[in-house]
Amino acid sequence: MSLPVLIRRVRYKVAGSYAFKGSLILAEEVIYFIPLKHLRKTKPPDFDGAAFAGIVGQVGIAGLAIGAAGTLPDDSIRLFNRPGFDSEGIWRDKPSNDELKRKLDAHIAELKKYPSYSSDDLPAPCRYSKTMVRNLALSSMGKLSFETEFENHIFKIGILGKNELRRALTEGGFMS
């Protein structure tokens, strides 16, 4: 394995529940978390289109279309209100470790120019250097946890991604 490494579908825990879904990027002596989705704490109420169609008396095709569209299959919402980062596109170029860190650091610096006005906004990507990280642990169930100066961080990677993460953390200088 050679760094940098991208690990997708990672959940980040905030205040006791997983609040964000995104990607972890491991580079030499740096870990990045790029939040991509804000996970709702509760699933939105289902809109019963069939019942609505029955009330209105339009049980035909319109009622079926309303019923099909009424249920949301995903319990998350995407929010785009600041400059985005093409995390998939960057991997097509197969960037070197230093090139990737340069691009991500520039993106994070650019995002700091756009303040967040809502609690529904996605947070800016996070950067954790080896000197910031203390008490790093990777559980057998694929949960990465560590402390920084002011916070504890918990990421759920899952059982299937933990071996790749362990190798990347070792190569990146976070584990021995």
C-alpha positions in Angstrom: 0.0 0.0 0.0 1.2 3.5 -0.7 -0.2 6.7 0.6 -2.4 8.6 0.1 -5.4 6.4 0.8 -9.1 7.2 0.5 -11.6 5.4 2.7 -15.2 6.1 1.7 -18.5 5.9 3.7 -17.0 6.8 7.0 -19.4 8.1 9.8 -18.2 10.8 12.3 -19.7 10.8 15.8 -20.8 14.2 17.3 -22.4 14.4 20.8 -23.1 10.7 21.0 -24.6 10.0 17.6 -23.2 9.7 14.1 -23.9 13.1 12.5 -21.8 13.2 9.3 -20.9 10.8 6.6 -17.8 11.4 4.5 -14.4 10.2 3.5 -11.2 9.7 5.4 -8.0 10.5 3.5 -4.7 9.3 5.0 -1.5 10.9 3.9 1.9 10.8 5.4 1.6 12.1 9.0 -1.9 13.7 8.2 -5.5 12.5 8.4 -8.2 14.4 6.7 -12.0 14.0 7.1 -14.2 15.3 4.3 -17.8 15.5 5.4 -20.2 14.8 2.5 -23.6 14.3 4.1 -25.3 15.6 7.2 -27.2 12.6 8.7 -30.5 13.4 10.3 -31.0 12.2 13.8 -34.5 11.0 13.0 -35.9 9.9 9.7 -38.3 12.3 8.1 -41.9 11.3 8.5 -43.2 9.3 5.5 -45.8 10.9 3.4 -48.5 8.4 2.7 -49.4 9.2 -0.9 -51.9 6.4 -1.2 -53.9 7.7 1.8 -53.7 11.2 0.4 -54.9 10.0 -3.0 -57.8 8.2 -1.3 -58.9 11.4 0.5 -58.8 13.4 -2.6 -60.4 10.6 -4.6 -57.6 10.4 -7.2 -56.6 6.8 -6.8 -55.4 6.5 -10.4 -51.9 7.1 -11.8 -51.6 10.4 -9.9 -52.1 8.7 -6.6 -49.5 6.0 -7.4 -47.0 8.6 -8.5 -47.6 10.6 -5.3 -47.3 7.3 -3.2 -44.0 6.3 -4.9 -42.5 9.8 -4.4 -43.8 10.1 -0.9 -41.3 7.8 0.9 -37.6 8.9 1.1 -35.3 6.0 0.8 -32.3 7.7 2.5 -32.2 9.2 6.0 -29.8 11.9 5.0 -29.7 15.1 3.1 -26.9 16.7 1.0 -26.1 20.3 1.6 -24.1 22.4 -0.8 -23.7 26.0 0.3 -19.9 26.6 0.2 -17.3 25.8 -2.5 -17.3 22.0 -3.1 -14.3 19.7 -3.4 -14.2 17.0 -6.1 -13.0 14.2 -3.8 -13.6 11.6 -6.6 -11.9 13.7 -9.3 -8.7 14.2 -7.3 -8.1 10.4 -7.3 -8.3 10.1 -11.1 -5.1 12.1 -11.3 -3.4 9.7 -8.9 -1.8 12.6 -6.9 1.4 12.2 -4.9 1.3 12.4 -1.1 2.6 16.0 -1.1 0.4 17.1 -4.0 -2.7 15.8 -2.3 -1.8 17.5 1.0 -1.3 20.8 -0.9 -4.7 20.6 -2.6 -6.6 19.7 0.5 -4.9 22.3 2.6 -5.7 25.0 0.0 -9.3 23.8 -0.1 -9.6 24.0 3.7 -8.1 27.5 3.7 -10.6 28.6 1.0 -13.5 27.3 3.1 -12.5 29.3 6.1 -13.4 32.4 4.0 -17.1 31.3 4.0 -18.6 31.4 7.5 -21.4 28.9 8.4 -24.7 30.5 9.1 -26.8 27.5 9.8 -26.6 24.4 12.0 -27.5 22.4 8.9 -24.3 23.4 7.1 -21.7 20.8 6.6 -18.6 21.5 8.6 -15.4 22.3 6.7 -13.0 19.3 6.1 -10.8 18.5 9.1 -7.1 18.1 9.1 -5.3 16.2 11.9 -1.5 16.1 11.9 0.5 13.4 13.7 1.6 16.0 16.3 -2.1 16.8 17.1 -3.3 13.2 17.5 -3.1 11.5 20.9 -4.4 8.1 22.1 -5.2 6.8 18.7 -7.1 3.5 18.8 -8.6 1.2 16.1 -11.2 -1.2 17.5 -11.8 -4.7 16.2 -15.2 -3.5 14.9 -13.5 -0.8 12.8 -14.0 2.3 15.0 -11.1 4.8 14.9 -10.8 7.1 17.8 -8.3 9.7 18.9 -8.0 12.9 20.9 -6.8 16.3 19.8 -6.2 19.3 22.0 -9.9 20.2 22.5 -11.9 17.3 21.3 -12.3 13.5 21.1 -12.9 12.2 17.6 -14.7 8.9 16.7 -15.0 7.6 13.1 -16.9 4.4 12.2 -15.1 2.7 9.3 -16.6 -0.8 9.7 -15.1 -4.2 9.9 -14.4 -4.5 6.1 -12.3 -1.3 6.0 -10.4 -1.6 9.2 -7.5 -3.6 7.8 -6.9 -1.1 5.0 -7.1 1.7 7.6 -4.7 -0.1 9.9 -2.1 -0.4 7.1 -2.5 3.2 6.1 -2.2 4.4 9.7 1.0 2.4 10.1 2.4 3.7 6.8 1.4 7.2 7.7 3.3 7.1 11.0 0.3 7.0 13.3 0.6 3.4 14.5 3.6 1.1 14.9 
